[in-house]
């Protein structure tokens, strides 16, 4: 039996066989426009609401909800209903909008040592419905503050482009059925080139964010092991092709690691890569967040600002990302859903 948000229109049509045609519209609009639970679809008879509930259950079982930043950051811990695997979702409130960071896998197989998810290892792919349901649940939470959920970033647990078909299915549901603009949907990747090329051929111009972290292969091989399969030169070709097809700015994510990738040499190398995509490349500097399995500390705040100044002098568009929810392990690289992490070693970095 598919979960509530994995169920298709055809699934609901079969369940509602014999009912007036408008019942299907009521169900679909209730789930995706009102973001309501089946029991809240008050325009339908209680018998039909019960029938839906009996046949299509939620995929996410809530475990804990943690709050930080005076309520502006909320982290959800879920258990997947089909097997008990834990995942996390982070909701961030801003002055006039809200953004949700969703997971696309239970765990991650990319093995980036400074990321808690990578330290925990991979369990399984998420389905389209499991991804969409995270957005729906976060939207309900945001509505309690009378704030609209405006942005979805696929930057939680997992590598989105290692699960591209399910991720794209979620993009289509969010765009076509919930009504979010493609310009407010961002897919992150550590550099899975076949996935980037698949996105290039998809019809919607979503934003692409590449977790780069190093601009030379010898260092990136250590920080982001998939670079050994998809080296930087090939990655830049794929990014250029994406830019040419979609005309959307590409963001490079750069976790600032003290003494590792925060030197003037690193700034110059990064600037050379950005020049190839100018003016449509943007760098997000992310102060490294602490994780149990990575002993190296992040660059100091002043060091991050100095690195940003170096990039600006080299005519690179750059921002420093404000960490949200660090105290509840909700910030970038900290999501592990309570799973034990392995201790990463740093050889020849």
C-alpha positions as CSV (number, residue, x, y, z in Angstrom):
1,X,0.0,0.0,0.0
2,X,1.5,3.4,-1.0
3,X,1.8,6.0,1.7
4,X,-0.5,9.0,1.7
5,X,1.8,11.2,-0.4
6,X,3.1,8.4,-2.6
7,X,-0.4,7.6,-3.7
8,X,-1.2,8.9,-7.2
9,X,-4.4,10.4,-8.6
10,X,-5.0,7.0,-10.1
11,X,-4.7,5.3,-6.7
12,X,-7.2,7.7,-5.2
13,X,-9.5,7.3,-8.2
14,X,-9.6,3.6,-7.7
15,X,-10.3,4.0,-4.0
16,X,-13.2,6.5,-4.8
17,X,-14.7,4.4,-7.6
18,X,-18.4,5.0,-7.8
19,X,-18.1,8.4,-6.2
20,X,-18.8,11.7,-8.1
21,X,-15.8,13.0,-10.1
22,X,-15.5,16.0,-7.8
23,X,-14.6,13.8,-4.9
24,X,-11.1,13.2,-6.4
25,X,-10.6,16.9,-6.8
26,X,-11.6,17.4,-3.2
27,X,-9.1,14.9,-2.0
28,X,-6.2,16.1,-4.2
29,X,-6.8,19.8,-3.4
30,X,-7.2,19.0,0.3
31,X,-3.9,17.2,0.4
32,X,-1.8,19.5,-1.8
33,X,-3.5,22.9,-1.6
34,X,-4.9,22.9,1.9
35,X,-2.1,20.6,3.1
36,X,-4.7,19.0,5.3
37,X,-4.9,15.6,6.9
38,X,-7.7,13.3,5.5
39,X,-9.7,13.7,8.7
40,X,-9.8,17.4,8.1
41,X,-11.4,17.2,4.7
42,X,-14.7,18.4,6.1
43,X,-16.4,18.8,2.7
44,X,-16.4,15.0,2.4
45,X,-18.5,12.5,4.3
46,X,-16.9,11.0,7.3
47,X,-17.1,7.5,5.8
48,X,-14.9,8.6,2.8
49,X,-12.4,10.3,5.1
50,X,-12.2,7.1,7.1
51,X,-11.7,5.1,4.0
52,X,-8.8,7.2,2.9
53,X,-7.2,7.0,6.3
54,X,-7.6,3.3,6.4
55,X,-6.0,2.8,3.0
56,X,-3.2,5.5,2.8
57,X,-1.2,6.2,6.0
58,X,1.4,8.9,6.5
59,X,5.0,7.8,5.8
60,X,6.6,9.8,8.6
61,X,6.1,9.0,12.3
62,X,7.1,11.9,14.5
63,X,9.6,11.2,17.2
64,X,10.9,14.6,18.5
65,X,10.6,18.2,17.6
66,X,13.5,20.5,18.7
67,X,13.5,24.3,18.7
68,X,16.4,26.8,18.5
69,X,17.0,30.4,17.7
70,X,14.0,31.6,19.8
71,X,11.7,29.4,17.8
72,X,13.0,30.4,14.3
73,X,14.6,27.0,13.7
74,X,12.8,23.7,14.1
75,X,14.2,20.3,13.7
76,X,11.9,17.3,13.1
77,X,13.1,13.7,13.8
78,X,10.9,11.1,12.0
79,X,10.8,7.4,11.8
80,X,10.0,6.0,8.4
81,X,6.8,4.0,8.8
82,X,7.9,1.1,6.6
83,X,11.0,0.1,8.5
84,X,11.8,2.4,11.4
85,X,14.7,4.2,9.7
86,X,15.2,7.7,11.2
87,X,15.5,10.9,9.1
88,X,15.5,14.6,9.9
89,X,13.9,17.8,8.5
90,X,14.8,21.4,9.3
91,X,12.4,24.3,9.1
92,X,13.8,27.8,9.2
93,X,11.7,30.9,9.8
94,X,12.7,34.3,8.5
95,X,11.0,37.7,8.7
96,X,8.6,37.2,5.8
97,X,8.9,33.6,4.7
98,X,10.0,30.1,5.7
99,X,12.4,27.6,4.2
100,X,12.5,23.9,4.7
101,X,15.5,21.7,4.3
102,X,14.4,18.2,3.4
103,X,16.2,14.8,3.4
104,X,16.3,12.6,0.3
105,X,18.0,9.5,1.7
106,X,18.1,7.8,5.1
107,X,21.8,8.3,5.7
108,X,24.3,9.0,2.9
109,X,26.9,7.0,1.0
110,X,29.1,9.9,-0.1
111,X,31.5,9.5,2.8
112,X,32.4,13.2,3.3
113,X,34.3,13.0,6.6
114,X,33.2,16.4,8.0
115,X,29.5,15.7,7.5
116,X,27.6,13.8,10.3
117,X,25.3,12.2,7.8
118,X,28.2,10.8,5.8
119,X,29.8,9.6,9.0
120,X,26.7,7.6,9.8
121,X,26.5,5.8,6.5
122,X,23.7,4.9,4.1
123,X,20.5,3.1,4.8
124,X,18.1,3.5,1.9
125,X,16.6,5.9,-0.6
126,X,13.5,7.9,0.2
127,X,10.4,7.8,-2.0
128,X,8.9,10.8,-3.6
129,X,6.0,10.7,-1.1
130,X,8.4,10.6,1.9
131,X,10.2,13.7,0.5
132,X,6.9,15.6,-0.2
133,X,5.5,14.7,3.2
134,X,8.4,16.5,4.9
135,X,7.4,19.7,3.1
136,X,3.7,19.3,4.0
137,X,4.4,18.7,7.7
138,X,6.8,21.6,7.8
139,X,4.2,23.8,6.0
140,X,1.7,23.0,8.7
141,X,4.2,23.9,11.4
142,X,5.0,27.2,9.7
143,X,1.3,28.1,9.3
144,X,1.1,28.0,13.1
145,X,3.2,31.1,13.0
146,X,1.2,32.5,10.1
147,X,4.2,32.3,7.9
148,X,4.2,31.0,4.3
149,X,6.6,28.2,3.3
150,X,8.2,29.8,0.3
151,X,11.4,27.8,-0.3
152,X,12.4,24.1,-0.3
153,X,16.1,23.1,-0.3
154,X,17.1,19.5,-0.9
155,X,20.1,19.7,1.4
156,X,19.2,17.5,4.3
157,X,20.3,13.9,4.9
158,X,21.5,12.2,1.7
159,X,22.8,13.0,-1.8
160,X,19.8,14.2,-3.8
161,X,21.2,13.3,-7.2
162,X,22.0,9.8,-6.1
163,X,18.2,9.5,-5.8
164,X,17.3,11.8,-8.8
165,X,14.1,10.1,-10.0
166,X,12.4,10.3,-6.6
167,X,13.7,13.8,-6.0
168,X,12.4,14.9,-9.4
169,X,9.1,13.3,-8.6
170,X,9.0,15.5,-5.5
171,X,9.9,18.6,-7.4
172,X,7.0,18.0,-9.8
173,X,4.5,17.5,-6.9
174,X,5.8,20.7,-5.2
175,X,5.6,22.7,-8.3
176,X,2.5,21.4,-10.0
177,X,0.3,20.5,-7.1
178,X,1.4,22.6,-4.1
179,X,2.3,25.5,-6.3
180,X,5.8,26.4,-5.4
181,X,7.9,28.2,-8.1
182,X,10.8,26.3,-9.6
183,X,12.9,29.3,-8.7
184,X,12.2,28.6,-5.0
185,X,13.4,25.0,-5.2
186,X,17.1,24.2,-4.8
187,X,18.8,20.9,-5.3
188,X,22.2,20.3,-3.7
189,X,24.8,17.8,-4.9
190,X,28.4,16.9,-4.0
191,X,29.0,16.6,-7.8
192,X,27.1,13.6,-9.2
193,X,27.7,14.5,-12.9
194,X,25.0,12.1,-14.3
195,X,22.5,13.6,-12.0
196,X,23.4,17.1,-13.0
197,X,23.0,16.1,-16.6
198,X,19.6,14.6,-15.9
199,X,18.5,17.8,-14.2
200,X,19.7,19.7,-17.3
201,X,17.2,17.8,-19.4
202,X,14.3,18.2,-17.0
203,X,11.7,20.8,-17.9
204,X,11.8,23.0,-14.7
205,X,14.6,25.5,-14.0
206,X,15.4,24.6,-10.4
207,X,18.4,26.0,-8.6
208,X,21.6,24.0,-8.4
209,X,24.0,24.1,-5.5
210,X,27.3,22.2,-5.6
211,X,29.0,21.3,-2.4
212,X,32.5,22.0,-3.6
213,X,34.7,22.6,-0.5
214,X,37.9,22.5,-2.5
215,X,39.0,23.7,-5.9
216,X,41.9,21.3,-6.6
217,X,41.5,17.6,-7.0
218,X,44.1,16.5,-4.5
219,X,42.3,18.2,-1.6
220,X,38.8,17.5,-2.8
221,X,39.6,13.8,-3.2
222,X,40.1,13.8,0.6
223,X,37.2,16.1,1.6
224,X,34.6,14.8,-1.0
225,X,35.6,11.2,-2.0
226,X,33.2,11.1,-5.0
227,X,35.6,13.6,-6.6
228,X,37.8,10.6,-7.5
229,X,35.1,9.5,-9.8
230,X,33.9,12.9,-11.0
231,X,36.9,15.3,-10.8
232,X,36.6,19.0,-10.8
233,X,37.3,19.6,-14.5
234,X,34.5,17.3,-15.5
235,X,32.2,18.8,-12.9
236,X,32.8,22.3,-14.2
237,X,31.8,21.2,-17.7
238,X,28.6,19.7,-16.3
239,X,27.9,22.9,-14.4
240,X,28.6,25.0,-17.5
241,X,26.2,22.9,-19.5
242,X,23.5,23.3,-16.8
243,X,24.0,27.0,-16.8
244,X,23.7,27.2,-20.6
245,X,20.5,25.2,-20.6
246,X,18.7,26.6,-17.6
247,X,20.2,30.1,-17.2
248,X,20.0,29.8,-13.5
249,X,22.7,30.9,-11.1
250,X,24.8,28.1,-9.7
251,X,25.9,28.2,-6.1
252,X,29.1,26.6,-4.7
253,X,28.9,25.6,-1.1
254,X,32.2,25.9,0.8
255,X,32.5,24.6,4.4
256,X,35.3,26.6,6.0
257,X,37.8,24.2,7.6
258,X,40.6,25.8,9.7
259,X,44.0,25.4,7.9
260,X,42.6,23.1,5.2
261,X,40.6,25.1,2.6
262,X,40.7,28.7,4.0
263,X,44.1,29.9,2.7
264,X,44.8,32.5,0.0
265,X,45.7,29.7,-2.4
266,X,42.2,28.2,-2.0
267,X,40.6,31.6,-2.6
268,X,42.5,32.0,-5.9
269,X,41.7,28.5,-7.1
270,X,38.0,29.0,-6.3
271,X,38.0,32.3,-8.0
272,X,39.4,30.8,-11.2
273,X,36.6,28.2,-11.2
274,X,33.9,30.9,-10.6
275,X,35.4,33.0,-13.5
276,X,34.4,30.3,-15.9
277,X,30.8,30.7,-14.9
278,X,30.8,34.5,-14.3
279,X,28.6,36.3,-13.6
280,X,26.3,33.3,-12.8
281,X,28.4,31.6,-10.0
282,X,27.9,32.4,-6.4
283,X,29.8,31.1,-3.4
284,X,28.2,30.4,0.0
285,X,30.8,30.2,2.8
286,X,29.7,27.9,5.6
287,X,31.5,28.0,8.9
288,X,32.2,24.4,9.6
289,X,29.8,23.0,12.2
290,X,31.0,20.6,14.9
291,X,30.3,16.8,14.4
292,X,31.3,13.9,16.6
293,X,33.3,12.1,14.0
294,X,35.5,15.0,12.7
295,X,38.1,16.5,15.0
296,X,39.2,19.4,12.8
297,X,37.7,22.7,13.8
298,X,36.1,25.3,11.6
299,X,37.7,28.5,10.5
300,X,37.4,31.4,13.0
301,X,34.7,34.1,12.2
302,X,37.4,36.5,11.3
303,X,39.1,34.0,9.1
304,X,35.8,33.4,7.3
305,X,35.4,37.1,6.8
306,X,38.9,37.5,5.5
307,X,38.4,34.6,3.0
308,X,35.2,36.4,1.8
309,X,37.2,39.6,1.3
310,X,39.8,37.7,-0.7
311,X,37.1,36.4,-3.0
312,X,35.4,39.8,-3.3
313,X,38.8,41.3,-4.3
314,X,38.9,38.6,-7.0
315,X,35.4,39.7,-8.2
316,X,33.6,36.6,-6.9
317,X,30.0,36.9,-5.7
318,X,30.1,35.6,-2.1
319,X,28.0,35.4,1.0
320,X,28.6,34.0,4.5
321,X,25.8,31.7,5.5
322,X,24.5,32.3,9.0
323,X,24.4,29.0,10.9
324,X,21.0,28.1,12.2
325,X,20.2,25.5,14.9
326,X,23.8,24.5,15.7
327,X,22.8,23.9,19.4
328,X,20.3,21.2,18.3
329,X,22.5,19.7,15.6
330,X,20.3,21.2,12.9
331,X,22.9,23.2,11.0
332,X,24.6,22.2,7.7
333,X,26.5,18.9,8.0
334,X,25.1,18.0,11.4
335,X,22.1,15.9,10.5
336,X,22.5,12.3,11.6
337,X,19.1,11.5,13.1
338,X,20.7,10.2,16.3
339,X,22.7,7.6,14.5
340,X,26.2,6.7,15.7
341,X,28.9,8.2,13.5
342,X,32.3,6.9,12.6
343,X,35.5,8.7,13.5
344,X,37.0,10.2,10.3
345,X,40.7,10.3,9.8
346,X,42.5,13.1,8.0
347,X,45.3,11.7,5.9
348,X,47.5,14.0,3.8
349,X,45.1,16.9,3.9
